[in-house]
Amino acid sequence: MSPPIAPPGWSRWLVPPAALSVHLSIGQAYAWSVFKPPLESALGLSGTQSALPFQLGIVMLGLSAAFGGTLVERNGPRWAMTVALVCFSSGFLIASLGAATEQYWLIVFGYGFVGGIGLGIGYISPVSTLIKWFPDRPGMATGIAIMGFGGGALIASPWSAQMLESFGSDSSGIALAFLVHGLSYAVFMSLGVLLVRVPRADRPAGTGASGPSALAGVQVSARSAVRTPQFWCLWVILCMNVTAGIGILEKAAPMIKDFFADSSTPVSVSAAAGFVALLSAANMAGRIGWSSTSDLIGRKNIYRVYLGVGALMYASIAWFGDSSKPLFILCALVILSFYGGGFATIPAYLKDLFGTYQVGAIHGRLLTAWSTAGVLGPLIVNWIADRQEEAGKHGSALYGLSFYIMIGLLAVGFVANELVRPVHPRHHIPAPTSAPKEADDVQREQSV
């Protein structure tokens, strides 16, 4: 199911919309917190239990991206987008059956395991192709696509809340909402499958005769990349940045309600859903804004901002967040913009260090950091909040300790970023000269 190679004169600006159709769909994962309270009420779950589908989904995202990265490089983005469509939509349908029959394990299996595979394959499906189309602006190119993943909840959050209000927040209403999601996203993702194209191997169309080639510069294979300290420094950087952001994002709706539950103006359910949508907007804006900025100031400098300023934002919430809604919201929005920017910038960071050869496969392997963070972030926040509640605490006191842990993790990521250096020449390989040779090399590497 390899996509057709774009003919001469075909606009490379048609590729980002194809990527967006997939990423906007799978970005629904960031709206999971809207379903947490109804599921807890309908099925008698704790906060930790209701986070399981989301956590497993992120775990499977990283694992499927790691193990499927080489297949995506070999089979092309159209194959990957099709696999993502089938798995992501099927996950919702299985979850719908689980909600209708009140079998929570089916929701975990469907949304978390099956849907998570769709998340991983869908997430990396356009990245390598976009970098090859835009070798002159890799940060901007990947930011455009990955912006869609961050912005998916901007659509899904109010849409899901409206469906739960219309269908009801009991198990049957949740089941119907899952069903509508699965069918709708299948249609929307098919647009990307039909539209995506790959560039000619010699030079992407639209860059001009004097434009930079996607195959120029340092080139490192995926197999060699994972043996370098640079890869593992980036792994730590991504893991720490994601853990800090996902801790807020996964519990966003109940968190803002808890912080201001005892104030004169408590946060309503609809306002909490609006807060989730705002976080999604910041996540989305950060992906295109900060990643484009990285093209100007460099990847290491932008990660200094993500990790250093992010720690200051967490400290501000921990110390003063419950005294001011605007301050709480502003700091959370900045943290989520850094969270999104970190995702969008990491493929360009990989490209700078390892080149475009097998960058999709390297990116897939790196996303195991996301799997780890997908467990750590929600586990830290939910487990500590549950323990604090059992101890009789309430409001912002449920989250103080977890926020200090996040500050420490961001500091670890900051140090790892300072340790990043250019890859030693012994890991370099000659740049591939043709797409068939690249596919053959990938297949040969996989068989070793």
Helices and strands as residue ranges (DSSP letters): G 12-14, H 15-26, G 27-34, H 36-43, H 47-50, H 52-75, H 77-101, H 104-107, I 108-114, H 115-124, H 127-133, H 138-167, H 171-195, H 222-225, H 229-249, H 252-259, H 269-297, H 299-304, I 305-309, H 310-320, G 321-323, H 325-354, H 359-366, H 368-390, G 395-398, H 400-418, G 425-427, H 435-447
